[in-house]
């Protein structure tokens, strides 16, 4: 659970080269010695058993994943090229603070064989389980700290827009058969669910997590595990362990000591500064700000860099990024502290810019001061106290839900900033964004957030009286990232009354909240009565997707999706620890399915239009999950690791096109056959009887359709009108910006 208690009596000690224990208050039990650029060969793993080799140290070399590179540009390569900045670390019997955003990127990319088919969430969850199994085998008490929303200041907006554009380029390349990596849409949600199942303590910060991670690691005197080079800049007593050098799959025996350890490399700011003369650690934040970080660069500093002395060893006087970093560090080493260095920097600027740049540099350096948020209080008592959260004006139930990961940061961004990012997938870039299909669901979410909150915002309500409530969305239009205004939906009267403002939304009767959810998805509870409770939400989403997608969902696509869900359900009961849940015919069906799967998953055919349709389903599911969260889960939240496998659904679709008998894949199990028929009939009952029948078009009709599609290429996806609560124009785009 998110508030699982972290052990406070962990025995922690630091060992010297001779093996003599040296006790430090709260410090980790680590074995350290200076190394070169790589670890010596490690003994074979002693525990926790066999694991796949993919994803160990160096697995990501040569792969650049959009959104996974964080911190100071070039700093990871700069310190990585110089092994003297690292010490070898044998991690065991210690606390460990993990940067959750870095970890789920790393584990997702290491567990995926390919990235075009929308993600295999079961493989990701299994990798997360093995990762924390390795930590527990070595006595490592880990906590995970996740980034929250963008924060009220929204300072990283330019960086986030750049990363979104980079993801869009990567998705386009993958759609054309090129290589690359792209984080699947529901990877973060799957990761959070896995943490909760494994009872790994975690917290979702209100905004950026770096300072809170640094503060907790400093309080505990333990290392930080991340891929963010910003942690080279923080003053961390326990050091910073790059995930790229963390060999969690190479668990080693303890060389005569009881237990085992994980080989890793640890970066120390003390060792780093010692390589540059008298460089003070307090100058590293200024170094990071001058180099540029996630919060941007200072354009006015170009004049200063033009006068910066280069190190004598720079080949041919070339001003490469690493040469510039080295020259900057050697120049900073002459100053006793950041105040003196800042004054020397601004001297090189025009007088009218000096005060502005001085204030900017000083405020930017504060990003590397440990936060005053005490996460230890959260992990011990479940209470998250943060000044920014208190000042946000959000209801306490919303703040608690965000901290526990029960509410997505998407919701806080929409509420605080009136702005959200919709992450691109590998879809058909000639069609409208896959997120267009889920637009009516998002409009209901915005209606709940904005209209429900307006009753408690008398001051702002008068200012915005002439403006329709809505949210700006960053999404793609063809191959370009655009910002579009989306109007919130009108809600039923009982959700708009002052009595049900946002702070009292949880007091709305459960039956009303469930009705709003189901009517948004266009289904009735009576349709879902025969569906297992843990599948009711995804089936309702599937009804919505079938009815609202454009182009229209094909029957074989629907059948492939439902067969995939049934296969995951069969896998669940087969591996259930309760032996009474499994019948012999289920076991036979499962073994037959595994044989089919082993043979057919080798099929590498890729249908971009089918991929686009399945992307639309994921978008609908994502927003269905968020709406369900906001309404305090009137339907059970499904386990994503046992719900969607992109590789499998694409294989099933390809096979159904050539061999319709694949629909009888689970015929030896009456239970699974019945489940498939229930799911299929439920979805079919939500559309007209002739919905899936092919319509023969005349040539003139075909030409008219092509002309119409050309005129609307840059517009939102036209969704058929259905009986939803959104009676506003759900495609109201009051402006589109570059």
N, C-alpha and C positions, 0 to 999 in steps of 0.2 A: 504494500500500500504506500501511498505517497508520504504518509507520516510515520512510517516505520521507524522505530527508535534505533539510533546508531549507538553501538557500544562505546561507553566512555572509559572503560577500564582496560582498554587494549594495552598490552605490554609492548612498549615501543622503545627501541634503542638503536644507536648508530654504531657501526663497527669500523674500526680502523683497518689498515692494511695487514697488521699482524694478527687480526682476529680478536683483539682485546675489546670487550664491550665498553662503550662510553655512553653513559645515560644522559639523555637530554629530555627536558620536560616536554612531553607531548610529541617528541620527534619520532619519525618512523624508524623501524628496524631495517637498515639498509647496509649493503656491502658496497663500498665505493672504491674505485681506483681509476686513474687516468687511462684513457684508451686513445687509439687512433680513430679512423673514420668508421670502423665497423667492429662488431663484437667477434670474439673468437668463436669457433664452432661450439655449439652447445650440446650437452649430453641429450640423449633421447628423452622424451617426456616421461615423467613418472606417473603423472595423473593429470587430468581426470579421465583418462582413457583416450582412445583414438579420435582424432579430429581431422577435418580436411585441412590441407596445407594452404589453400588459397586464403589470402588475407593476412599473412604474417608480415614481418618487416620487409619493406621494399615492394610489397605487392602492387602498390599504386604508382611506382615509378614509371614514368612515361605516359601515365594517364592524367589528364587534367580535367577534373570534374567541375562544371560550373557551380559556383556557390560554395564550394568546399575550401577555397583558398581564402583565408581570413587573416587580418592583422596588417602588419607593415609590409608592403610589397617588396619582395627581394630579400627580406631578412632571414626567412627560413633557409634559402639557398646560401646566404652569406655565412650563417653559423654552421650549416651542414657541411660546407666545404672545408671547414677547419675543425677537425675532430678534437683538438685540444680544448675546445669549449665544453666538451661533454665528459662525464665520468660514467663508468659502467655501474649499473645499479642492479642489485638482486632484490626484487620486491617481494616482501613477505611480512606477515604479522604487523600490518600497518593500516592506518586510514589512508584513503585516496579520494581526492576530489576530482570528479570527471566532468569535463565540458561536454554536456549532452549533445549539443548540436554537432560538434566535431565527431563524436562517437557514432551517431546514427548515420552520418555521411560515410564515414570510414567503413563501418560494418556492412552498410547497404552495398557499397561499391565492391567490397571484397566478396560478398556472397552472391553477386549477380554474374551470370555467364554472358548475358547480353541485355541491352537496354531499350530495345525497340517495342517490346510487347506489353509495357505498362507495369512491370514489377511482379516479382514472385514473393509475396509477403510471408509465406510459410518459411521460405529459405532465410529471409531476414530474421524472423523471430527465432529460428533454430540457431543462427549465428549469435544472436544476442544471448541466448541461453547458454551456449558453449563459452562465450566470453566471460560471463559472470560466474560460470562454473569453475573456470580456471582461477579467477580471483579468489573465490571462496576456498578452493583447494589449497591456496597459499596463505590463507588466513588474512586476506586483504579485505578490510571493511570499507567498501566503496559507497559513496553517495554521488548522485548525478544531479547536475545543476543545468537547467535548460533556459535558453533565451525565452523571453516573453514577447510582448508587442514592441512596436517601434518607439514607444515613449512619446510624451506630449510634445517635446521639442522636434521630433522627427529629423534629427540631425543627419541620420544615415540615408536619407531619401535618395540623394544622388548616387550613392554607392549601390543601394538596392535596385535602382533603375538600371544601372550598368549591369548588375548581375542578372537581372531579369532579361535584359537584351542578350546577354551572353548565353543564357539558358535557351532562349528562342533560337539563336544561331545553332546551338548544339542539337536542339530538337529537329530543326530543319535538315541538318546534315544527316542525322540518324534516319529521318524519313526517306532520304534519298539513297540509303544504303552505305553511308560513310560511317567511320568508326566514331567513338566518343562515349561519354558517360552522361546520364541524366537521372537525377533523383526521381523515383516514382512518386506520384501524387500523394499517396497515403502512407509513405514510408515513416514520416514522423509520428503519425497516429498509431501505426503498428508498433513502433519503438516504445511509445508511452504505454500501450497496452501490455507489451512484453515486460516492461519494468514492473508494472503493477502485479502481473501474474507471478513474477519471480520474487516479489516482495523486496525489490531493491529500493532503498529510500531515495526519493527524488523530489525536487522542487522546480516549479516553473516561475522564474523571476517575473517581475512586473514589466521589465524592459530588457535591455542588454545585460547579460549575466557576468561579463568578464570581471568587473570590480567586486561583485559578490563572491565569485569563485576565489579570487585572490584573497579576499578578507577571510574566508573560511579556512583556506589552506594555511594562511599565516597564523590564524588562531590555533589550528591543530598542529602546525609544524610539519605538515605532510606534503607530498608532491601533488602537482596538478597534472592531469593527463588530458592532452588536447592536441589539436592541429593548428591552433591559432598562435602566430608568432608574437602577438601582443604579450604573451606570457613570458617571453624573453625579456620584456621591459619591466614588468612588475618585480618588486623585491619580494621573492618567495623563499622563506627559510628552507623549505623542503625541496625546492627546485621545480623545474618544469620538464615533464617527460613527453616528448613528441610521440604521438600515436604511431607515426611511421617507423619508429624504432622500438616499439613496444611488442615484444615477442610473446604474446599471450598464448599462442599455440605451441610454444616450446617450453612448457612447464618442466623444470629440471629438479632432480633430487638435491638434497641439501648438503652434499659433500661432508658426510659425517654428522651433520646436525639433523635433528628431527624435522620432518616437514619438507616442503619444496619451495621453489621461488620462480618468479618470472624474470627472465633477462630483459633489461631495458637500458636505454641511455638517458641520462639526466643532465639538463642544461642548468648551469649555475651562473647567476649574474655576477657573483664575486669572481669566478674564474674568467668570465668574459671581460670584465673591467680590468682585471690584472694583466691582460694582454695588450692594453693600450695605455701603458705608463701609469699615471696617477688618476685615471678616469674614475670619477665618483659615481656610485650607483644612482645618486639623485639626479644625474644628468641624462640618464637613459630615457626618461619620458620626453625631454626636449629633443633628443636624438630621433625618437619615433615620430614626433610631431613634424620635425623638419623634413624627415624622409617621406611623410605622408602616410596616413593609415585609413581605417574604414570610414573615418569622419571627413576624409578629403585632404587636399593639400592647400598650402597657402601660396597663391599665385604671385604675391608681391615679393616672394623670397628669391626670385630668379636672379636679381642683382647680387644678392649675397652669395649664392652658389657660384656665380661667375668669378668671384674673388677667392673662393675656397682653395687652399693649397692642396694639390694632389700628392699622395704618397710617392716617394721616389721610385718604388718598385712597379708603378703602373706601366704596363708595356706600351711604349710609344706615346706616353702621355694620354692614353685613351681614357675618356671620362665615362667608363661603364658604371652601372649601378653599384656593383660591389666596390669598385675603386672609389666612387663617391662616398659610400658608407664608411670605408676605411679612413679616407681623408677627413670626414666629418668627425669621426670618433677621436682621431688623433688631435684634431683641432680643439674639441671639447675638453680633452684631458688637461689643458692648461688652466681651466677655471675651477675654483673651489666649490662652486655650486651653480644652480640654474639661473639665479637672478643675474649674476655677473655675465653669464654667457648670453642671456637674452639681450642685455644692454649692448653687447658687442654685435649681435646680429642686427639689431635695429639701426645701428650706426651706419650700416651699408645701404639703408633705404632712404628714400626721399623724406624730408622732414614732415610733410603733411600725412604720411602713411605710418609714421613711427608709433604713435600712441595706439592706433587701431590694431597694428600687428602685434604690439606688445601685449595688449589685452587678449588678443586671439591666442597667442602662444601660451600665455599663463592659464587661460581657461581650458585650453586643449590639454595641457599637462595634467589637469585635474582628472582626466579620464584614466590615469594610471595610479591614482590614489585609491587605496583599498576603501571599499564602501563601508558606511556605518551600519548597514543592514546586517544583523546577526542571524545568519542562517542556522546556527546551532540551536537557537530558540525554536525554529521551525521543526528541525529534525528531532528535538526532544519533546516539544509540546504541541506541535502542529499549528503554531501561530506565526504568520508571516507579517512582519512589521516593516513598512517601507514608506518614507516620506512622500515619494512620488505617487505611490498608491493612495495614501491618505488624501493628498491634494487633488486627486483625480475626480473626486466626487462620486465615484462608483459605489453602488450598494455593497454592503459587507459580504453578502452571499456571492456576488460576482467576484470580488477580490479573493475570497476563499476558494472558489471554484477555479480561478486562474492559477493560484499558487499550487493547488493540488493536481493540476493538469486535467481537471474535469471540464474546463472550458478552453476553447482554442484561442490563441492570440489574435486570430482573424476577427473574433468578436470584439475584443478590446480595441483593435485598430479601427474597426468600423464605427465604434461608439465614440472613441476619443478623437480620432483624426478625421473621421468621415472619409476614410480612404483605405483601400485594400489592394493587395496584389493577388492575381489569379495565376497560378503557376502553369506554365505550358507543358504539354506532353508531346509524345511523338504522334502527331496527327497530320491530317491532310491540310497543308497550309493554304491550299486554294479554296478551302471551305471556311465558313465562319468558325471562330474559336469553339472548341468542344465545350467550354464553359457556358456558351450561349444557351444550351439546353437547360441548364440549371438556373437560369436567370430568375424565373418566378419564385423559386425557393429562396434565393438570396434576397429578393424584394420583400418577402415575408419576414426574413431575419432582420433586415434593415427596418421594417415597420415596427417590429417588436422592440428593437433597440432604441430607435430614434423617437417614435411616437410615445412609447411607454416612458421614455426618459424626459420628454418635454414637459410633462405635468409637474416635475420637480425642478424645472429649469425656467422659472418665471422670467428671470432677467434676460436670458438668451432667447426666450420665446418671442419677446417683443421685437428683438433685433431681426429675427428670421421670419417675421410674420408674413413677409411677401415672398419668401423662398420656399419652394416645396422641399420637404425633408428628403434627403437622399445621400448617396455615397459615391465618391469617385473611385472607379475601378481601373487598375492597370492591367490590361489584357492585350492580347495580340489582335490586330486586324491584318489578316494575311501574314506577312513576314515582318511586321513592324509593331513595336510596342506602343500602345496608345492609352491615353487617359480618357475615360468616358464617364459622364454623369449618369447614374441610375437612380430613378425615383423609387422611394419606398412604397410598399403596397398598403392599401387601405385594409384595415383589420376589422373583424366583427366588433360591434359596439362594446361588448363586455371586456374586450382587450384594450379599449381606448378610454374607458372611464378613469377618472382620477383615482378611484379606489384601487385600480390595478396598474399603478406606475411601476417602473422597472424594479424598484426596491421591494415591491410586493408581488412580483410576477410569480414567485414560488407559491403564493397563497391562492392563486387561481386553482379551482378544483382540478384534480388530475384528469377527470373525464373531459373537461373543456380543453385542457392542453393537448390531450391525445386527439381530440376531434380536430383541433387546428392543424396539428401535424399531418393527420391522415387526409384532411380536405386539401391541404397544400399539395400533397402527393396524388390527389385525385382518386383515392380509394376509400372504401368503407370498412369498418372493423369486421363486419359480417363476412367480407371477402377473405379475411385473414384468419378466421377462426380455426380452419383445418391445418394451418401452417404452424410448425413448431415456433414457440415464442422467440427463440434466439434468432430465427430467420425472418420474423415478421417485418422488421425494418428494411432489410435488403430486398425482400419480395415487394414491399410497397414501393420502394425506389425503382425496382425493375418495371412495375406497372407504369410508373410515371415516365421512365425512360422510353418504354415502348410507345407510349402515347405521344410523347412530346419531341422525340428526336427528329431532326431533319438533316440528311435524308432519312426516310422511314426505316426503322429497324427491320431487318430481314428475319424471317422465321428461323432460318438456320443459325443466325447469330443468337437469337433468343434461346434456342435449344442448346447451343454450345455453352452459353452462360449458365443455364440451369443444370446441365450435366456436370459442369465444373463444380457448382455448388454442392450437388449430390455427392460427387467424388470426395470433396473435402469433408462432408458429413460422414461418409463411410470411413474415411481415414480417422476421423475423430472417435467414432465408436470402436473401431478396430484397436486403436491405441489407448482406449479408456482403461484405467487401472481396475475398474469394476468388471470382473469377468462375466457377470450376469447380463451386461449390456450387449454382449456379442453373441450372435447365434452362428451356427456352423455355416449356414448358407451365406451369411454376411462375410465370413472369412473366405469362403470360396470366391465370392464376387470380388473381394478385395485383391486376392492373389491374381485373379484373371485381369483385373484392372491394372495392376502393377506390371504385368507382362505386356499388356497393350501399350501402356505408358512408356515403358523402356524402349519399345520398338518405334512408336510413332513420334516421340518427342525429338527424334533425329531429323524430322522434317523441318527444313529451314525456310520453306515458302513463307512469304510475308505479303499480306493483303492490306494495303494502306487504308482502303475504305473501311474494311472491317476493324482495323486498328482505331480509326477515327470514331467508329461507333462504340467500341469498348471504352475509349477515352471519355466519351460522353457519359457512359454509365458510371465511370469512376467519379466524374465531376458531380453527377447527381447524388451518388452515394456520399461524397464528401460533404455536400451541403445538407443532405438529409441527416448526417451525423451531427453537424453543427446545430441545426435547428432542434434536433432531439436533445442535444446538450443544453441549449438555451431554455428549453421547456422542462428541464430536470428529468430527462429520460422517461417519457411516458411509454416508450417501447424499449425493450432490452437492446443494449448496444452489442452488435455482432463482433465476434473475434475475427479481425481482418486476416490473421495468419491462417485461418481455416475457411476463408471466404473467396479469395481471389488469387489466381495464378495466371499471369499473362501468357506464359509459355503454354500452359495447358489449354486455356480457352482458345488460343489461336490454333493449336493442333487439333482440337475437337472440331472447330469450324472447318478447317481444311479437310478433315476426314469426312465430315458430314456431307460436304459438297460432292465427294466421289463415292462414298459408301454410306447411304442412309441408314443401314442396319446398325451403325455405331450407336444409334439411339437406344438400342437394346443392350448396351454395354453392361448394365447391372441386372440383367434379367434373372440371374440365378439367385438374387436376393429379393424376395417379395417386399420386404420393408423399403428398400431403396427404390424399387420400381414404383411402389405406391407413392413415395415421397416425390419422385420426379413427375408423376402424373398430377399430383396435387399442386405442385409449383407451376407446372405448365398450364393447367386448367385455371388456376387463380389469375395468372397474367392474361390469358386469353379472354377471361370473363370481363376484364376491365376495358376491352376494346370491342369494336363492332365485329360481328361474325365474319364479315368479308375483309377484315383489316389486312390480312396477310395474302389475300388473293392478288395475283399479278394483273395489272390493268394494261390492256393493249392500247397503245397510243397511235394516232395517225401521225404521219410525217409533219403535217402542219402544226399539230399540237406540240410535238417535240421541238420544232423550231421556235414556237412561241415561248416555251419554257426556258430554252437556252437564252433567248433575248432577255427575258425577265431576270434570269440569274445573273447575267452580266451587269444589269443595272443595280443589283443589290449586293454585289460582291463585298463592298466595304461596310455593309450594314450588319446589324445584329441578326442572329439566326431567327427566321420566322417560325415561331412555335404555334401549332394549331390551338385554337381557343378551346379550353376545357372548363369544367366546373370547379375552378379554383376560387380561393378567397380574394385573389388579386383582381380587383375590378378596375385598377388603374391601367393605363397604357404601359404594359410591362416592358416595352422597348423604348421608353422615354429616354433618349439620349440628348440632353440639352446642349452638349458640346463635346467635341472630340479634339484633344490636344495631342501634339507629337510627344 
